[in-house]
Amino acid sequence: MIRTIVRGCAAGAAGTTALNAVSYADMALRGRPASTVPETLVDTIATRMGIPLRDSAEKANRLVGLAAVTGVAVGCGAGAAAALVHGAGARMPLWLGGTLTGALVMAVGDVSIARLGISDPRSWSAGDWASDVVPHLVFGLVTYGLVAAWDQQP
């Protein structure tokens, strides 16, 4: 089981790298700014947990760093979960398993930001949705693809 979790974490890390690459490429191609939602999410959760980050010149930098680390942790955790589900017998073709993996991770994030009042996905434009859907789909395909491929290894 430990091997499955470690492989899943590695798959999730690869998926997170692919998600970031697609997001940065989108920013470069369309000239759009980086989203501040991850930083706002981290700040909101920290404040609600009673550990607000002190206002200082470094606060914005800390939030960017914490948001990035949180994204990697979520990606690794999602990869581990996908590997455990796959290892338990839920085997799907890449197109389906990858799409479901990406959609579930995206849904968790979007529901979280909606419930915390950070953003309302119902008000997003088609471009906003594309900036959310495409990277998460790539995340799911890379993550699930590696999980499925490693399952074939001894």
N, C-alpha and C positions, 0 to 999 in steps of 0.2 A: 504494500500500500504506500509506503514512503516513496518508493521509486515512482509510482504513479503520480503522487503529489508533486514531487520534484520535477518530473517531466512536464506536468501540467503548468507549473509555475514558469518553467522555461518557455513553454509554448505561449503562455500569456504575456511574457516579457517580449517575445518576438512579435506577437500581435500588437502590443502597445507601441513598439517601435514602428511597425507598419502604419498604425493609426496616426502617430505623430508625423511620419513622413508625408502621408496623404494630406493631413491638415496643413502642414507647412507649405506643401506644393500648392494647395488651394489658395493660401494666403498670398503666395508669390504670384500666381497666375492672375488672380482677381484683384490683387492689391487691397485685400480686406485686412482689417486689424485683427490681432489676436483677441480671442474671447476673454473677458474678465470673469466669466461665470465660475471657473474652477477656484479662483482666488476668493470670490465672494462666498462660495459654498464653504470653503475651509474656514473663513472668518466667521461666518454665521454659525457653523457647528461648534467651533471653539468657544464662541461667546455663549452659546446656549449650554455648553458643558461647564461654564463658569471659569474658563481659562482664556479670557480675551487677550489678544496680543496688544501690548501697549502701543499707543500712538507714538510713533517716532519716525525719524527719517528712514529707518531700516524696515518699517512694517511692510511696506509694499514689496520689498525684496524678499522678506520672510514668507509672505503669502504666495509669491510666485514659486519659491522653492518648495514650500509645503504642498502646494497644489500639484506640482509635478511629481513629487514623491508619492502623494496620495494616488495619483493616476497610475503610476507604476504598480503600487500595491494592489489597487483594484484589478488591474490587468492580470497580475500574477495570481491573485485569488480567483478570478474568473477562469483562468486557465486550469488551475487546480480543480475547481468544481467541474469543469467540462471533462477533465481527465477522469475524475471519479465517476461521473455519470456514464461516460463512455466505457470505463472499466467494469461498471456494473451491468453492462449489456445493452445499453441504449446506443446502438450503432446505426448511423444514418449516412446517406451519401454526403459527400463534401458540400454540395450546394445547399442541402437542407440543414445539416448540422452547423455549417458555418453561418448561414443566415440566422438560424435560431440563436446561436451563441452571441452574435453581434446584436441582434434585436433585444435579447434579454439584458445585456449589459447597457445598451442605450436606454431601454425602458427604466431600469433602476436609476440611472442618472437623471433622466428627464422627470420621472416621478419625484425624485428627491428635490430637484430644484423647484418644481411646481409646489410641492407640499411646504417647502420652506419659504415660499413667496419670493424667490430670487428671480424667476422668469416664468412666463406663462406660455408654454408651447402652443397653445391654441391661437396665439397672436403672431406666431412666426411666419415669415414669408417663405416662399418656395426655396429661395436661396439659403435661408437659415436652416431649413429642413435638410437640404442637400449637404450643407456643411456638417450636419449631425449624422445623417444616415450613411453617407458614403464611407467616411472613416470607420464607423462602427461595423459596417459590412466587411470592410477589409480586415479589421481586427478579428471578426468572427471567422472569416475564411482562413486566415493565417493560423490562428489559434487552434481551431478545430482540425484543420489540415495536418498540423504537426501532431496533435493528440492522436489522430487516427493513424498517421504514419508510424509513430513510435509504438503504437499498440501492436504493430506487426513485427517489432523487434523482440528478440529473446530477452 
